[in-house]
């Protein structure tokens, strides 16, 4: 899993796996879900991320259980 923030476009991308994207759907205004050829989710993109994320340049990671 990889998370990137592009300051130029103000886009936060959360990539779950590295495969080719077949289609994309805007699941909520400004939130795009990308799907692979197998129909499973590949990544999420959050447009205008600075409006939705407290600090897009800082990240915390935790594993539960």
N, CA, C and O atoms as CSV, one atom per row, in Angstrom:
chain,resi,resn,atom,element,x,y,z
A,1,UNK,N,N,0.852,-1.170,0.000
A,1,UNK,CA,C,0.000,0.000,0.000
A,1,UNK,C,C,0.897,1.232,0.000
A,1,UNK,O,O,1.934,1.270,0.663
A,2,UNK,N,N,0.472,2.237,-0.761
A,2,UNK,CA,C,1.275,3.452,-0.878
A,2,UNK,C,C,0.328,4.662,-0.868
A,2,UNK,O,O,-0.739,4.642,-1.481
A,3,UNK,N,N,0.745,5.701,-0.164
A,3,UNK,CA,C,-0.016,6.943,-0.132
A,3,UNK,C,C,0.869,8.074,-0.617
A,3,UNK,O,O,2.007,8.214,-0.170
A,4,UNK,N,N,0.346,8.887,-1.539
A,4,UNK,CA,C,1.103,10.027,-2.047
A,4,UNK,C,C,0.221,11.270,-2.028
A,4,UNK,O,O,-0.993,11.202,-2.219
A,5,UNK,N,N,0.868,12.400,-1.792
A,5,UNK,CA,C,0.174,13.680,-1.839
A,5,UNK,C,C,0.901,14.568,-2.836
A,5,UNK,O,O,2.107,14.784,-2.720
A,6,UNK,N,N,0.172,15.079,-3.809
A,6,UNK,CA,C,0.727,15.968,-4.831
A,6,UNK,C,C,0.296,17.392,-4.494
A,6,UNK,O,O,-0.876,17.744,-4.628
A,7,UNK,N,N,1.250,18.203,-4.059
A,7,UNK,CA,C,0.929,19.593,-3.674
A,7,UNK,C,C,0.442,20.416,-4.859
A,7,UNK,O,O,-0.432,21.271,-4.713
A,8,UNK,N,N,1.013,20.153,-6.038
A,8,UNK,CA,C,0.632,20.924,-7.235
A,8,UNK,C,C,-0.841,20.764,-7.569
A,8,UNK,O,O,-1.525,21.740,-7.874
A,9,UNK,N,N,-1.328,19.527,-7.512
A,9,UNK,CA,C,-2.730,19.262,-7.855
A,9,UNK,C,C,-3.630,19.152,-6.635
A,9,UNK,O,O,-4.848,19.035,-6.769
A,10,UNK,N,N,-3.025,19.189,-5.424
A,10,UNK,CA,C,-3.752,19.041,-4.160
A,10,UNK,C,C,-4.564,17.745,-4.157
A,10,UNK,O,O,-5.742,17.727,-3.799
A,11,UNK,N,N,-3.892,16.654,-4.571
A,11,UNK,CA,C,-4.531,15.346,-4.674
A,11,UNK,C,C,-3.846,14.347,-3.762
A,11,UNK,O,O,-2.621,14.224,-3.772
A,12,UNK,N,N,-4.637,13.632,-2.973
A,12,UNK,CA,C,-4.139,12.557,-2.127
A,12,UNK,C,C,-4.529,11.241,-2.789
A,12,UNK,O,O,-5.704,11.019,-3.081
A,13,UNK,N,N,-3.551,10.366,-3.027
A,13,UNK,CA,C,-3.799,9.085,-3.674
A,13,UNK,C,C,-3.398,7.961,-2.736
A,13,UNK,O,O,-2.277,7.928,-2.228
A,14,UNK,N,N,-4.326,7.043,-2.513
A,14,UNK,CA,C,-4.069,5.865,-1.680
A,14,UNK,C,C,-4.122,4.653,-2.606
A,14,UNK,O,O,-5.194,4.258,-3.066
A,15,UNK,N,N,-2.961,4.070,-2.873
A,15,UNK,CA,C,-2.859,2.930,-3.782
A,15,UNK,C,C,-2.801,1.647,-2.971
A,15,UNK,O,O,-1.923,1.481,-2.124
A,16,UNK,N,N,-3.727,0.748,-3.226
A,16,UNK,CA,C,-3.790,-0.512,-2.501
A,16,UNK,C,C,-2.959,-1.601,-3.168
A,16,UNK,O,O,-2.412,-2.472,-2.493
A,17,UNK,N,N,-2.865,-1.550,-4.501
A,17,UNK,CA,C,-2.066,-2.523,-5.243
A,17,UNK,C,C,-1.685,-1.933,-6.589
A,17,UNK,O,O,-2.371,-1.057,-7.115
A,18,UNK,N,N,-0.587,-2.422,-7.134
A,18,UNK,CA,C,-0.048,-1.895,-8.388
A,18,UNK,C,C,-0.504,-2.752,-9.566
A,18,UNK,O,O,0.192,-3.682,-9.975
A,19,UNK,N,N,-1.670,-2.432,-10.101
A,19,UNK,CA,C,-2.189,-3.115,-11.296
A,19,UNK,C,C,-2.796,-2.070,-12.219
A,19,UNK,O,O,-3.040,-0.935,-11.809
A,20,UNK,N,N,-3.039,-2.454,-13.461
A,20,UNK,CA,C,-3.660,-1.532,-14.423
A,20,UNK,C,C,-5.090,-1.230,-14.021
A,20,UNK,O,O,-5.809,-2.090,-13.513
A,21,UNK,N,N,-5.486,0.010,-14.259
A,21,UNK,CA,C,-6.838,0.456,-13.911
A,21,UNK,C,C,-7.739,0.316,-15.130
A,21,UNK,O,O,-7.400,0.758,-16.228
A,22,UNK,N,N,-8.880,-0.302,-14.915
A,22,UNK,CA,C,-9.850,-0.496,-15.996
A,22,UNK,C,C,-10.874,0.630,-16.034
A,22,UNK,O,O,-11.223,1.129,-17.104
A,23,UNK,N,N,-11.353,1.028,-14.852
A,23,UNK,CA,C,-12.375,2.070,-14.807
A,23,UNK,C,C,-12.300,2.834,-13.491
A,23,UNK,O,O,-11.739,2.357,-12.504
A,24,UNK,N,N,-12.871,4.015,-13.504
A,24,UNK,CA,C,-12.895,4.886,-12.337
A,24,UNK,C,C,-14.307,5.415,-12.139
A,24,UNK,O,O,-15.036,5.666,-13.099
A,25,UNK,N,N,-14.677,5.581,-10.871
A,25,UNK,CA,C,-15.992,6.123,-10.536
A,25,UNK,C,C,-15.832,7.163,-9.442
A,25,UNK,O,O,-15.102,6.954,-8.473
A,26,UNK,N,N,-16.519,8.285,-9.603
A,26,UNK,CA,C,-16.542,9.286,-8.537
A,26,UNK,C,C,-17.615,8.837,-7.554
A,26,UNK,O,O,-18.807,8.992,-7.817
A,27,UNK,N,N,-17.187,8.276,-6.413
A,27,UNK,CA,C,-18.116,7.681,-5.456
A,27,UNK,C,C,-18.768,8.719,-4.548
A,27,UNK,O,O,-19.846,8.483,-4.003
A,28,UNK,N,N,-18.129,9.838,-4.389
A,28,UNK,CA,C,-18.640,11.015,-3.696
A,28,UNK,C,C,-17.993,12.206,-4.387
A,28,UNK,O,O,-16.969,12.038,-5.050
A,29,UNK,N,N,-18.552,13.398,-4.256
A,29,UNK,CA,C,-17.903,14.548,-4.886
A,29,UNK,C,C,-16.449,14.682,-4.436
A,29,UNK,O,O,-16.174,14.850,-3.248
A,30,UNK,N,N,-15.527,14.607,-5.383
A,30,UNK,CA,C,-14.110,14.755,-5.094
A,30,UNK,C,C,-13.393,13.502,-4.636
A,30,UNK,O,O,-12.208,13.553,-4.307
A,31,UNK,N,N,-14.099,12.363,-4.610
A,31,UNK,CA,C,-13.472,11.088,-4.222
A,31,UNK,C,C,-13.654,10.096,-5.363
A,31,UNK,O,O,-14.777,9.734,-5.717
A,32,UNK,N,N,-12.542,9.667,-5.927
A,32,UNK,CA,C,-12.566,8.775,-7.086
A,32,UNK,C,C,-12.030,7.410,-6.669
A,32,UNK,O,O,-10.968,7.313,-6.054
A,33,UNK,N,N,-12.766,6.364,-7.006
A,33,UNK,CA,C,-12.328,4.990,-6.772
A,33,UNK,C,C,-11.939,4.396,-8.121
A,33,UNK,O,O,-12.701,4.466,-9.085
A,34,UNK,N,N,-10.746,3.810,-8.175
A,34,UNK,CA,C,-10.254,3.172,-9.401
A,34,UNK,C,C,-10.316,1.662,-9.223
A,34,UNK,O,O,-9.979,1.135,-8.163
A,35,UNK,N,N,-10.755,0.970,-10.279
A,35,UNK,CA,C,-10.927,-0.475,-10.241
A,35,UNK,C,C,-10.072,-1.146,-11.301
A,35,UNK,O,O,-9.884,-0.607,-12.392
A,36,UNK,N,N,-9.554,-2.328,-10.975
A,36,UNK,CA,C,-8.736,-3.086,-11.909
A,36,UNK,C,C,-9.595,-3.925,-12.842
A,36,UNK,O,O,-10.824,-3.898,-12.767
A,37,UNK,N,N,-8.932,-4.675,-13.727
A,37,UNK,CA,C,-9.630,-5.527,-14.675
A,37,UNK,C,C,-10.343,-6.688,-13.994
A,37,UNK,O,O,-11.238,-7.291,-14.586
A,38,UNK,N,N,-9.962,-7.013,-12.756
A,38,UNK,CA,C,-10.635,-8.070,-12.001
A,38,UNK,C,C,-11.858,-7.542,-11.247
A,38,UNK,O,O,-12.563,-8.309,-10.592
A,39,UNK,N,N,-12.110,-6.224,-11.341
A,39,UNK,CA,C,-13.262,-5.618,-10.689
A,39,UNK,C,C,-13.000,-5.168,-9.267
A,39,UNK,O,O,-13.859,-4.530,-8.659
A,40,UNK,N,N,-11.837,-5.484,-8.722
A,40,UNK,CA,C,-11.507,-5.101,-7.347
A,40,UNK,C,C,-10.908,-3.694,-7.298
A,40,UNK,O,O,-10.375,-3.195,-8.289
A,41,UNK,N,N,-11.005,-3.078,-6.144
A,41,UNK,CA,C,-10.496,-1.717,-5.952
A,41,UNK,C,C,-8.968,-1.704,-6.055
A,41,UNK,O,O,-8.286,-2.605,-5.567
A,42,UNK,N,N,-8.456,-0.664,-6.700
A,42,UNK,CA,C,-7.015,-0.497,-6.869
A,42,UNK,C,C,-6.522,0.693,-6.057
A,42,UNK,O,O,-5.511,0.602,-5.361
A,43,UNK,N,N,-7.249,1.820,-6.151
A,43,UNK,CA,C,-6.816,3.010,-5.411
A,43,UNK,C,C,-7.965,3.990,-5.251
A,43,UNK,O,O,-9.000,3.897,-5.912
A,44,UNK,N,N,-7.739,4.931,-4.348
A,44,UNK,CA,C,-8.655,6.044,-4.114
A,44,UNK,C,C,-7.904,7.333,-4.358
A,44,UNK,O,O,-6.721,7.439,-4.035
A,45,UNK,N,N,-8.582,8.308,-4.924
A,45,UNK,CA,C,-8.007,9.637,-5.099
A,45,UNK,C,C,-8.935,10.645,-4.440
A,45,UNK,O,O,-10.148,10.620,-4.652
A,46,UNK,N,N,-8.357,11.529,-3.640
A,46,UNK,CA,C,-9.125,12.588,-2.985
A,46,UNK,C,C,-8.687,13.908,-3.597
A,46,UNK,O,O,-7.549,14.342,-3.418
A,47,UNK,N,N,-9.599,14.539,-4.318
A,47,UNK,CA,C,-9.317,15.824,-4.944
A,47,UNK,C,C,-9.491,16.939,-3.923
A,47,UNK,O,O,-10.289,16.807,-2.995
A,48,UNK,N,N,-8.759,18.031,-4.082
A,48,UNK,CA,C,-8.778,19.143,-3.124
A,48,UNK,C,C,-8.551,18.602,-1.712
A,48,UNK,O,O,-9.279,18.933,-0.776
A,49,UNK,N,N,-7.534,17.771,-1.587
A,49,UNK,CA,C,-7.268,17.051,-0.343
A,49,UNK,C,C,-7.057,17.976,0.852
A,49,UNK,O,O,-7.444,17.633,1.969
A,50,UNK,N,N,-6.462,19.120,0.639
A,50,UNK,CA,C,-6.194,20.023,1.766
A,50,UNK,C,C,-7.481,20.502,2.434
A,50,UNK,O,O,-7.441,20.975,3.570
A,51,UNK,N,N,-8.603,20.391,1.763
A,51,UNK,CA,C,-9.887,20.760,2.354
A,51,UNK,C,C,-10.451,19.643,3.226
A,51,UNK,O,O,-11.338,19.886,4.044
A,52,UNK,N,N,-9.942,18.413,3.059
A,52,UNK,CA,C,-10.512,17.248,3.738
A,52,UNK,C,C,-9.566,16.583,4.730
A,52,UNK,O,O,-10.009,15.843,5.609
A,53,UNK,N,N,-8.277,16.837,4.597
A,53,UNK,CA,C,-7.274,16.184,5.424
A,53,UNK,C,C,-6.602,17.246,6.285
A,53,UNK,O,O,-6.223,18.304,5.783
A,54,UNK,N,N,-6.455,16.969,7.578
A,54,UNK,CA,C,-5.854,17.946,8.486
A,54,UNK,C,C,-4.467,18.376,8.032
A,54,UNK,O,O,-4.197,19.572,7.927
A,55,UNK,N,N,-3.585,17.422,7.762
A,55,UNK,CA,C,-2.239,17.736,7.311
A,55,UNK,C,C,-1.836,16.695,6.270
A,55,UNK,O,O,-1.384,15.604,6.619
A,56,UNK,N,N,-1.997,17.027,5.017
A,56,UNK,CA,C,-1.765,16.075,3.932
A,56,UNK,C,C,-0.305,15.670,3.798
A,56,UNK,O,O,-0.004,14.670,3.146
A,57,UNK,N,N,0.604,16.422,4.400
A,57,UNK,CA,C,2.029,16.092,4.281
A,57,UNK,C,C,2.524,15.235,5.454
A,57,UNK,O,O,3.709,14.911,5.530
A,58,UNK,N,N,1.623,14.871,6.359
A,58,UNK,CA,C,1.998,14.082,7.529
A,58,UNK,C,C,1.086,12.858,7.602
A,58,UNK,O,O,-0.109,12.953,7.321
A,59,UNK,N,N,1.656,11.700,7.984
A,59,UNK,CA,C,0.855,10.488,7.997
A,59,UNK,C,C,1.178,9.639,9.228
A,59,UNK,O,O,2.330,9.541,9.650
A,60,UNK,N,N,0.139,9.034,9.787
A,60,UNK,CA,C,0.304,8.063,10.864
A,60,UNK,C,C,-0.134,6.713,10.337
A,60,UNK,O,O,-1.070,6.620,9.543
A,61,UNK,N,N,0.540,5.674,10.777
A,61,UNK,CA,C,0.215,4.330,10.328
A,61,UNK,C,C,0.095,3.418,11.541
A,61,UNK,O,O,0.955,3.429,12.422
A,62,UNK,N,N,-0.969,2.632,11.584
A,62,UNK,CA,C,-1.163,1.721,12.715
A,62,UNK,C,C,-1.718,0.404,12.208
A,62,UNK,O,O,-2.503,0.374,11.260
A,63,UNK,N,N,-1.314,-0.670,12.835
A,63,UNK,CA,C,-1.832,-2.001,12.540
A,63,UNK,C,C,-2.533,-2.498,13.792
A,63,UNK,O,O,-1.928,-2.569,14.861
A,64,UNK,N,N,-3.805,-2.840,13.661
A,64,UNK,CA,C,-4.574,-3.313,14.817
A,64,UNK,C,C,-4.542,-4.836,14.891
A,64,UNK,O,O,-4.494,-5.516,13.866
A,65,UNK,N,N,-4.568,-5.358,16.101
A,65,UNK,CA,C,-4.669,-6.793,16.319
A,65,UNK,C,C,-3.407,-7.474,16.067
A,65,UNK,O,O,-3.326,-8.695,16.207
